[in-house]
């Protein structure tokens, strides 16, 4: 995902992407405010289908603040048998472990995460 760093506060960053703005952890050397980075998204959360992740009626991909965490509107691209979910957020993919019974691939979803970390891909 392509992000612009808006603010740095220790190991936390405020960022803007084509799908919205949010705050996340930053892995590695602190980034430079105003600079654009290509990042991978990661979470330590294991959200549960039907609680932290719900099907929606669709709409634009979005990432936004949600209290101390983030909310992401995306499309479920794929779900593996072990619960690994692949989400399409605009032109980016984000994958993480989940628990519970997932809907079919292609379903628009909303996920609430307490933790989100950005990893600079150095591209």
VOBA-1610 file (N, C-alpha, C; in pm, whole numbers, padded with zeros to 5 digits, always signed):
BEGIN
Unk+00084-00117+00000Unk+00000+00000+00000Unk+00089+00124+00000Unk+00053+00220-00077Unk+00125+00347-00085Unk+00068+00441+00021Unk+00154+00491+00111Unk+00109+00581+00217Unk+00199+00702+00225Unk+00142+00813+00267Unk+00220+00933+00299Unk+00216+00949+00450Unk+00331+00972+00510Unk+00339+00988+00655Unk+00300+01132+00690Unk+00199+01145+00777Unk+00149+01276+00818Unk+00209+01323+00950Unk+00238+01227+01039Unk+00289+01260+01172Unk+00360+01139+01228Unk+00466+01162+01304Unk+00539+01056+01373Unk+00540+01088+01521Unk+00502+00989+01603Unk+00502+01003+01748Unk+00561+00876+01807Unk+00692+00875+01827Unk+00759+00753+01873Unk+00752+00646+01767Unk+00693+00530+01802Unk+00679+00422+01704Unk+00539+00418+01642Unk+00463+00528+01655Unk+00329+00539+01595Unk+00333+00645+01486Unk+00258+00622+01379Unk+00251+00717+01268Unk+00107+00741+01229Unk+00078+00864+01191Unk-00047+00896+01122Unk-00014+00893+00974Unk-00101+00832+00895Unk-00072+00818+00752Unk-00197+00840+00669Unk-00174+00873+00543Unk-00281+00886+00444Unk-00252+00790+00330Unk-00357+00723+00285Unk-00349+00633+00170Unk-00465+00668+00077Unk-00469+00607-00040Unk-00579+00638-00132Unk-00714+00590-00079Unk-00714+00509+00027Unk-00839+00457+00084Unk-00873+00521+00219Unk-00795+00620+00263Unk-00827+00689+00387Unk-00706+00720+00471Unk-00731+00761+00595Unk-00624+00795+00688Unk-00644+00717+00817Unk-00534+00694+00888Unk-00542+00622+01016Unk-00410+00640+01089Unk-00403+00578+01207Unk-00282+00575+01288Unk-00243+00429+01307Unk-00114+00401+01297Unk-00065+00263+01310Unk+00073+00264+01372Unk+00118+00146+01412Unk+00256+00130+01454Unk+00346+00131+01332Unk+00473+00164+01355Unk+00571+00163+01246Unk+00684+00070+01286Unk+00718-00023+01198Unk+00826-00118+01224Unk+00952-00069+01154Unk+01060-00055+01228Unk+01190-00019+01173Unk+01224+00126+01210Unk+01318+00182+01138Unk+01365+00320+01162Unk+01247+00415+01138Unk+01226+00512+01228Unk+01113+00604+01210Unk+01113+00669+01071Unk+00995+00682+01012Unk+00985+00742+00879Unk+00994+00894+00885Unk+01000+00955+00769Unk+01007+01100+00755Unk+00869+01156+00723Unk+00825+01255+00799Unk+00697+01320+00774Unk+00697+01380+00633Unk+00587+01358+00560Unk+00573+01410+00425Unk+00623+01318+00316Unk+00697+01216+00354Unk+00752+01122+00256Unk+00650+01013+00225Unk+00656+00960+00105Unk+00570+00850+00061Unk+00647+00720+00075Unk+00581+00619+00130Unk+00640+00485+00147Unk+00544+00381+00089Unk+00599+00271+00045Unk+00520+00155+00008Unk+00533+00057+00123Unk+00419+00020+00183Unk+00421-00059+00306Unk+00337-00185+00293Unk+00368-00281+00379Unk+00282-00395+00402Unk+00213-00372+00534Unk+00088-00418+00545Unk+00012-00406+00668Unk+00022-00535+00746Unk+00024-00523+00878Unk+00030-00641+00965Unk-00052-00613+01091Unk-00102-00719+01153Unk-00172-00707+01280Unk-00138-00826+01368Unk-00137-00802+01498Unk-00119-00911+01594Unk-00255-00967+01636Unk-00362-00901+01596Unk-00498-00944+01631Unk-00534-01071+01554Unk-00622-01149+01611Unk-00686-01261+01540Unk-00836-01238+01550Unk-00891-01156+01459Unk-01033-01121+01469Unk-01125-01240+01443Unk-01244-01232+01498Unk-01344-01338+01487Unk-01455-01296+01392Unk-01488-01385+01298Unk-01598-01361+01205Unk-01729-01350+01283Unk-01810-01251+01246Unk-01937-01228+01313Unk-01926-01136+01433Unk-01803-01109+01479Unk-01782-01016+01590Unk-01695-00900+01544Unk-01568-00927+01519Unk-01474-00823+01474Unk-01478-00803+01323Unk-01526-00904+01252Unk-01535-00898+01106Unk-01678-00932+01067Unk-01742-00842+00993Unk-01881-00864+00952Unk-01896-00835+00804Unk-01990-00904+00741Unk-02023-00876+00601Unk-02096-00743+00595Unk-02074-00670+00484Unk-02142-00542+00463Unk-02215-00547+00330Unk-02286-00440+00300Unk-02357-00433+00173Unk-02267-00380+00061Unk-02142-00355+00092Unk-02048-00309-00010Unk-02014-00163+00009Unk-01953-00107-00090Unk-01908+00032-00083Unk-01761+00039-00113Unk-01709+00159-00105Unk-01568+00182-00138Unk-01477+00125-00031Unk-01359+00082-00074Unk-01256+00039+00021Unk-01221+00158+00109Unk-01194+00128+00238Unk-01171+00237+00333Unk-01086+00188+00448Unk-01001+00277+00500Unk-00931+00256+00625Unk-00950+00384+00705Unk-00986+00369+00834Unk-01016+00487+00915Unk-00989+00457+01061Unk-00967+00563+01141Unk-00950+00543+01285Unk-01077+00486+01346Unk-01061+00406+01452Unk-01173+00348+01525Unk-01131+00340+01671Unk-01153+00448+01747Unk-01102+00453+01883Unk-00950+00449+01880Unk-00891+00353+01953Unk-00746+00337+01952Unk-00699+00246+01838Unk-00791+00191+01761Unk-00755+00099+01653Unk-00794+00154+01517Unk-00824+00062+01425Unk-00865+00100+01289Unk-00983+00015+01245Unk-01057+00069+01150Unk-01162-00007+01082Unk-01126-00008+00934Unk-01144-00125+00873Unk-01111-00142+00732Unk-01233-00200+00660Unk-01275-00133+00553Unk-01377-00186+00464Unk-01305-00239+00341Unk-01330-00364+00307Unk-01256-00430+00200Unk-01342-00541+00141Unk-01283-00617+00052Unk-01347-00735-00006Unk-01265-00857+00033Unk-01334-00961+00079Unk-01267-01087+00111Unk-01224-01151-00020Unk-01095-01148-00045Unk-01039-01203-00169Unk-01034-01356-00163Unk-00993-01406-00045Unk-00975-01551-00028Unk-00972-01583+00120Unk-01016-01703+00156Unk-01004-01751+00293Unk-00951-01894+00287Unk-00839-01919+00354Unk-00781-02053+00356Unk-00851-02139+00461Unk-00832-02270+00452Unk-00895-02364+00544Unk-00852-02340+00689Unk-00732-02285+00709Unk-00683-02259+00845Unk-00724-02121+00897Unk-00809-02048+00822Unk-00859-01919+00867Unk-00778-01799+00822Unk-00676-01819+00739Unk-00598-01707+00689Unk-00683-01632+00586Unk-00714-01505+00616Unk-00799-01424+00529Unk-00714-01328+00447Unk-00748-01314+00320Unk-00683-01220+00230Unk-00787-01116+00190Unk-00761-00990+00224Unk-00853-00882+00193Unk-00797-00795+00083Unk-00884-00750-00007Unk-00847-00653-00108Unk-00896-00518-00059Unk-00799-00427-00036Unk-00828-00290+00007Unk-00781-00201-00107Unk-00871-00161-00193Unk-00830-00086-00312Unk-00743-00175-00398Unk-00621-00132-00426Unk-00530-00213-00509Unk-00434-00297-00425Unk-00451-00296-00294Unk-00359-00368-00204Unk-00423-00492-00145Unk-00338-00588-00107Unk-00383-00707-00034Unk-00330-00702+00108Unk-00410-00750+00201Unk-00375-00754+00342Unk-00421-00890+00392Unk-00331-00966+00456Unk-00372-01097+00506Unk-00338-01112+00653Unk-00422-01189+00723Unk-00408-01211+00867Unk-00492-01331+00906Unk-00461-01387+01023Unk-00535-01502+01075Unk-00668-01458+01133Unk-00769-01545+01117Unk-00902-01519+01171Unk-00953-01643+01241Unk-01061-01625+01316Unk-01130-01737+01380Unk-01277-01734+01341Unk-01339-01852+01338Unk-01481-01860+01309Unk-01509-01892+01164Unk-01639-01893+01132Unk-01686-01927+00998Unk-01692-01802+00911Unk-01616-01803+00804Unk-01606-01688+00713Unk-01710-01698+00603Unk-01750-01584+00546Unk-01837-01587+00428Unk-01756-01626+00304Unk-01824-01633+00193Unk-01759-01672+00067Unk-01667-01562+00016Unk-01565-01603-00058Unk-01478-01506-00125Unk-01563-01413-00210Unk-01522-01287-00216Unk-01597-01188-00293Unk-01692-01106-00207Unk-01708-01145-00080Unk-01799-01074+00010Unk-01735-00944+00059Unk-01809-00832+00051Unk-01758-00709+00113Unk-01764-00724+00265Unk-01660-00680+00334Unk-01654-00696+00479Unk-01602-00570+00547Unk-01626-00565+00678Unk-01569-00460+00763Unk-01499-00530+00878Unk-01372-00494+00903Unk-01296-00553+01013Unk-01248-00442+01105Unk-01261-00465+01234Unk-01211-00373+01336Unk-01090-00438+01401Unk-00978-00364+01400Unk-00852-00415+01456Unk-00802-00321+01565Unk-00755-00380+01674Unk-00695-00299+01781Unk-00553-00260+01744Unk-00484-00345+01667Unk-00345-00316+01629Unk-00327-00323+01479Unk-00252-00230+01428Unk-00211-00230+01288Unk-00068-00178+01284Unk+00018-00247+01211Unk+00157-00205+01198Unk+00192-00195+01051Unk+00268-00092+01016Unk+00316-00072+00879Unk+00462-00114+00871Unk+00495-00190+00767Unk+00632-00234+00740Unk+00676-00173+00607Unk+00782-00095+00608Unk+00836-00036+00487Unk+00892-00146+00397Unk+00843-00154+00274Unk+00892-00256+00180Unk+01022-00212+00112Unk+01060-00087+00131Unk+01180-00028+00073Unk+01178-00027-00080Unk+01059-00022-00135Unk+01044-00013-00281Unk+01050+00133-00321
//
